[in-house]
């Protein structure tokens, strides 16, 4: 993220998904260490992988995608959440992957600041960039079973 301007753009992008973006921004401004609940399915869906698959998937994804979309990790890295285009959760078929789409809520920290729980492994940059589900699936295969075709 590019300093204060990058954090501000990321906050605007995230808050736009909230039922009341103004209140969301005000809550973060009053306590940047706070987390908020944001609905999935509006601007993004989130595919949540277990830690044993999530971290290696992120490593592999960085080889497939120039820059992945936002990625959340929880304390202890027991779960990793990849932000993907809306509607992905409705179509995702995969064992051990929780798909959070319309009707789901995601705990989201302020971009660029560490909290005691969930944190950004790849923070949003405010551009709306999301992870391509095809690249994510390829990265998952590589992480689960070694290099594809190898």
C-alpha positions in Angstrom: 0.0 0.0 0.0 1.3 3.5 -0.8 1.3 5.3 2.6 -1.6 7.3 3.8 -3.1 7.8 0.3 -3.1 4.0 -0.2 -4.7 3.4 3.2 -7.4 6.0 2.6 -8.2 4.5 -0.8 -8.4 1.0 0.7 -10.6 2.3 3.5 -13.0 3.9 1.0 -13.1 0.7 -1.1 -13.8 -1.5 1.9 -16.3 0.8 3.5 -18.3 1.0 0.3 -19.4 -2.6 0.9 -20.8 -1.7 4.3 -24.5 -1.1 4.8 -23.6 2.4 6.0 -20.2 3.4 4.6 -20.1 6.6 6.5 -20.5 4.9 9.9 -17.9 2.2 8.9 -15.3 4.9 8.1 -16.2 6.8 11.3 -15.7 3.7 13.4 -12.3 3.0 11.9 -11.2 6.6 12.2 -12.2 6.6 15.9 -10.3 3.3 16.5 -8.0 2.1 13.7 -7.2 -1.0 15.7 -10.9 -2.1 15.6 -12.3 -4.6 13.2 -15.7 -4.4 11.5 -18.1 -6.9 10.0 -18.6 -6.3 6.2 -21.0 -8.3 4.0 -19.6 -10.6 1.4 -21.3 -10.9 -2.0 -21.6 -7.1 -2.8 -18.1 -6.1 -3.9 -16.3 -9.4 -3.3 -16.7 -13.0 -2.1 -14.1 -14.6 0.2 -12.8 -18.1 -0.2 -11.5 -19.3 3.2 -8.8 -22.0 3.3 -7.3 -23.8 6.3 -3.9 -22.6 7.4 -2.2 -25.7 6.2 -3.4 -25.0 2.7 -3.9 -21.2 2.8 -0.3 -20.0 3.4 1.3 -22.3 0.8 -1.5 -21.3 -1.6 -0.7 -17.6 -1.2 3.0 -18.4 -1.9 2.1 -20.3 -5.1 -0.5 -17.6 -6.1 2.2 -15.0 -6.1 3.9 -17.0 -8.8 0.7 -17.2 -10.9 -0.6 -13.6 -10.4 1.5 -10.5 -10.6 -0.3 -9.2 -7.5 -3.1 -11.2 -5.8 -6.2 -9.4 -4.5 -6.6 -8.8 -0.7 -5.9 -11.7 1.6 -6.8 -12.0 5.3 -5.1 -14.3 7.8 -6.3 -14.9 11.3 -4.1 -15.1 14.4 -2.0 -18.3 14.3 -2.7 -18.6 10.6 -5.4 -21.3 11.1 -7.4 -19.7 8.2 -6.6 -17.6 5.1 -9.3 -15.7 3.2 -8.8 -14.8 -0.4 -11.0 -11.9 -1.8 -12.5 -13.0 -5.2 -15.2 -11.6 -7.5 -18.8 -11.6 -6.3 -20.6 -14.8 -7.3 -17.6 -17.0 -7.0 -18.9 -18.5 -3.7 -22.1 -19.6 -5.5 -20.1 -21.6 -8.1 -17.2 -22.8 -6.0 -16.9 -26.5 -5.5 -14.0 -27.6 -3.4 -13.4 -29.8 -0.4 -12.2 -28.0 2.7 -12.9 -24.5 1.3 -15.5 -22.3 2.9 -17.1 -20.0 0.4 -18.5 -16.7 1.9 -20.8 -15.0 -0.5 -24.1 -13.2 -0.4 -25.6 -13.5 3.1 -22.2 -14.0 4.8 -20.3 -11.4 6.9 -16.5 -11.1 7.1 -14.4 -9.7 10.0 -12.2 -7.0 8.4 -9.5 -5.0 10.1 -8.5 -1.5 9.2 -6.0 -1.7 6.2 -2.4 -1.2 7.0 -2.7 -1.7 10.8 -2.1 -4.9 12.7 -4.7 -6.1 15.2 -4.5 -8.9 17.7 -6.6 -11.2 15.6 -7.3 -11.0 11.9 -4.8 -9.2 9.8 -4.0 -8.4 6.1 -1.5 -10.7 4.5 -2.1 -8.8 1.3 -3.9 -5.5 2.0 -6.4 -4.0 -0.3 -5.0 -1.1 -2.4 -8.3 0.6 -3.1 -8.3 -0.3 -6.8 -10.9 -3.0 -6.5 -8.4 -5.7 -7.6 -9.5 -9.2 -6.6 -7.9 -12.6 -6.9 -8.7 -14.5 -10.1 -10.5 -17.7 -9.0 -8.7 -19.7 -11.8 -5.3 -18.6 -10.6 -6.3 -19.3 -7.0 -7.4 -22.8 -8.0 -4.1 -23.5 -9.7 -2.2 -22.2 -6.7 -4.3 -24.4 -4.4 -3.5 -27.5 -6.6 0.2 -26.7 -6.4 0.1 -26.1 -2.7 -1.8 -29.3 -2.1 0.1 -31.6 -4.3 3.3 -30.1 -5.4 3.9 -28.3 -8.8 1.3 -28.9 -11.4 2.5 -31.2 -14.1 5.5 -32.0 -12.0 
